Amino acid sequence: MSFQSLGLQVHQLSRQWRCLLDKQLACQGLTQSSGIALVYIAENQGFSQTELARLLAVETPSLVPVLDQLEKQGLIERRPSEQDRRQKALYLLPAATDLVTAINQQRRALQQQLLANLTPQQQQDLPLLLSLVLQQAAVLLQDQKAGDLS
């Protein structure tokens, strides 16, 4: 496999994952973006919009419409941050608790379907291998940023 095909495969898998999850979440009035944002908010109550954007690897202005929709649906609320009143802290509302559980179940089921043709050992190894690649990518990005500063 060439490095170019690895990048293309990762890109294609990401897009296909998003499309599959979008279809599953549509019946709940959600998209992959809003569903994943809900899961992260549930796991990180009080995170700022900026922190959530960083976690999701998106720009904050791209996240704002997603959060606006979740707030309009009565699933989250924004409160002034206790550390910095200029920032908004994100909190899951009780109406979203069961929804987050359902999203997590759908994500796990989709993952099982996608990995069904792998051996149990390959299924166990894949997250570790991807984690190692992601860590190396983070190191390279840090190195690039450090190089940009000098």
Salt bridges, closest charged atoms under 4 A:
ASP68 OD1 - ARG78 NH1 2.81
GLU71 OE1 - ARG78 NH1 2.93
GLU77 OE2 - ARG79 NH2 2.67
ASP84 OD2 - ARG86 NH2 2.97
